[in-house]
Amino acid sequence: MAADGMVLTNHDHQTRVGILTVSDSCFKNLAEDRSGVNLKDLVHDPSLLGGVISAYKIVPDEIDEIKETLLDWCDDQELNLILTTGGTGFAPRDVTPEATREVIEREAPGMALAMLMGSLNVTPLGMLSRPVCGIRGKTLIINLPGSKKGSQECFQFILPALPHAIDLLREATVRVKSTHAALEQLPSPSPLLTNTHSNMHSNTHTMERGTQCEEEEDEEEDRRRGRHAHNHHHHQHGSSHITAAAIAAKVTSTSHAVVMAKGGPYLPGTTSSPPSHFTCSCTHEQQIPDSIISRGVQVLPRDSASLSSTPSESPRATQATSRLSTASCPTPKVHTNIQLYIATANLHYCTKYRYSTALYIVAHLPCHSAVDISKVARRHRMSPFPLTSMDKAFITVLEMTPILGIEVINYRDGLGRVLAQEIYAKDNLPPFPASVKDGYAVRAADGPGDRFIMGESQAGQQPTHTVMPGQVMRVTTGAPIPCGADAVVQVEDTELLRESEDGTEELEVRIMVQARPGQDIRPIGHDIRRGECVLSKGTHMGPSEIGLLATVGVTEVSVHKFPVVAVMSTGNELLNPEDDLHPGKIRDSNRSTLLATIQEHGYPTINLGIVGDNPDDLLSALHEGISRADVIITSGGVSMGEKDYLKQVLDIDLHAQIHFGRVFMKPGLPTTFATVDIDGARKLIFALPGTTSASILPCIHTQTPCNPVLCCLPGNPVSAVVTCNLFVIPALRKMQGILDPRPTIIKARLSCDVKLDPRPEYHRCILTWHHQEPLPWAQSTGNQVSSRLMSMRSANGLLMLPPKTEQYVELHKGEVVDVMVIGRL
């Protein structure tokens, strides 16, 4: 300890800091302590506190353990500062404040107040935090929230006063006096001027910045800690942030309303016009209801820099910033008697499934598309999208695809999941010397000869007797080896000499071979040693990995989340499979096939149904898909037909980044891939070829001689399935954390001649093995017209055929080609 009046400098005596993480999940190694590690960096940063980490520990949410650590660090180690992180919320096991109160001798309410005030400037939910700050001896103890973001922000709120507070406790007289002298030199501003400036700054801040509406990455960490986000940190929630001003505001008239970025709504009358960097999507005839504005509905805008058409030019190609233009949900058509109510259950759904409240509200508002469908004669006669090579399209999809966050699951649910942590063995396997065979545990030094049998060791029981010279013990496979024995002789190498009168026991046996020490014994830790890494981060778990988790006793594991996939079909001609055919209609096969394809790979799906060829309906369905899923697959509406509006809706209404709109391949030329970044999360949209719009032929049956009943022929269902396997499945595999998401490609021999197309073609085939041949044979499924779903029946591979050249116009039977595996072999 420093003597009274001693001058302390950072060079002479750096601030000694202890970081205490309070978390059941981190203590059990079910979650990574991101907050504590981050605080260590902040404390050590010379531009901030410049302290030294003298102690770091993780404890569970138990008052006694928290108190024990605090007392040790205060009284025995005499640290200058203790920062706790976690356990300050409302959950029953959040007891850090209670433990701290039992330790401190004097409270420091000003620091707790500074953190609360700072938190309330971020979100009104900051009032749910319960930090305690206080002093024991010469140690300052501060409770910080449990998330990385929250603990860092609160640390920064109190940082200006921390050095002086520590100097006061350490009685660093010279530095204390210099600080006080510097404070005395500061002028005292006029109270009126201060209030005016504060109010002006507050108004300007509210109008021009607001509170950022985003879903924080720390929500993933809080979920891993096994509690709702607000139990640890109240700066973030699954729902969007709603400013206090927006909650309190009561707007009586909304002749001109704007949903703004990073804050509450622009309120008419506060300025002559909306700020230039906000976008208005309403008209005077179509007003946003007061109820929406008063609830602080927030939608993040799209900046002009994000309109680049290539991944390399687009800012969104390298960072997933939260952007969604107000135009993405233009002003709904509402009547004066329509009100918006948000049920608590719906808000809970948004929070639980990491979709923001703002996004949920947007998805459930009636949307009006800005796509002009009236000028049919002025539509494009040629596609405005350049042809993209297959290789470039595939690379673009993987580059734009994010890896999803992490969740903790029970090991029984881990099939097909990707580990997000290293798995270490807690025990040796076997935990005891175990017999490899059925036989007799012997002393190798005794050699061959007649031995007395002193009992039996069975699997699941620990023998209590010791094998002495001249004795053996009967053992079964997997049974513990008794003390005194150092080898096992299999039963085949023995001869029974004597048994009990009733034949129930063996009394004497002849050992017929010389055993060597360690023979047929698995020593302790032979299979797995304690502390050994048995499964690496990034492991794609199958049945064997699930069994290994059970073996080492790890029942809760961190894995990457599964992407949720929403699928819809588009087209006025489509009927549900259970419906009867009507003139001009066909049953929708694409959606069922795509859903089954996704489900076959284990991913959860959402069926969005059939959407008509109408921009409003398309926009509404896309909003629903974006709000509920990570990936949206649409089938149809991407070709050159006058009713193919999907690309226009993506561009004009959603302001999506369309990375490519045509691919040089067969089938699937009009395949489209786009991304939308919302609330910090990237949503993928795959617009796959669907049905053709007008393949109509007269039917045999007629209602009248003059009016034949017309029926539509199926369009391009095979194109959708093929492109799904080529683009969507690899993207989903990357999202779930698979290290190499590329499809499996093998070599095969052609079973017949195949003519080549000018475009690279993916030809459906069936792979079969003949006798002892190392390569399978690829048999064509027949007519490869993109509308012929029969060609997909039984297909488990796609022939990857090169484009036709002057030298090569066809491939011949027996030639070796690449085949992409798409089904069970």
Secondary structure, DSSP 4 states (H G I P E B T S, - for coil): -PPTT----TTTSPPEEEEEEE-HHHHTTSS--HHHHHHHHHHH-TTTT--EEEEEEEE-S-HHHHHHHHHIIIIIS--SEEEEES--SSSTT--HHHHHHTT-SEE-HHHHHHHHHHHHHH-GGGGG----EEEETTEEEEEE-SSHHHHHHHHHHHGGGHHHHHHHHHT-HHHHHHHHHHHHTS----HHHHHHHHHHHHHHHHHHT-------THHHHHHHTTS-GGGT-SS--SSPP--HHHHH---S--SS-B--TTSSPBPTTSSSS--TTS-----SSSPPPHHHHHTT-------GGGG-SSTTT-GGGT-------GGGSPPP---TT------HHHHHHHHHTT--HHHHHHHTS--------S-GGGS-SS-SSPPB-HHHHHHHHHHHPPPP-EEEEEGGG-TT-BBSS-EE-SS-BSSS-EESSSEEEE-GGG-SEEEEEEEEE-TT----S-PPTTEEEEE-TTPBPPTT--EEEEGGGEEEEEE-TTSS-EEEEEE-S---TTTTEE-TTSSB-TT-EEE-TT-B--HHHHHHHHHHT--EEEEEPPPPEEEEEE-TTEE-TTSPP-TT-EE--HHHHHHHHHHHTT--EEEEEEE-S-HHHHHHHHHHHHHH-SEEEEES--SSSTT--HHHIIIIIS--EEEES-BSSBS-TT-EEEEEEETTEEEEEEEE----S--EEEEEEESSSS-EEEEEPP--HHHHHHHIIIIIHHHHHHHTT-S--SPPEEEEEESS-EE--SS-EEEEEEEE--TT-SS-EEEE-S---TT-GGGGTT--EEEEEPPP-SS-SEE-TT-EEEEEE-S--
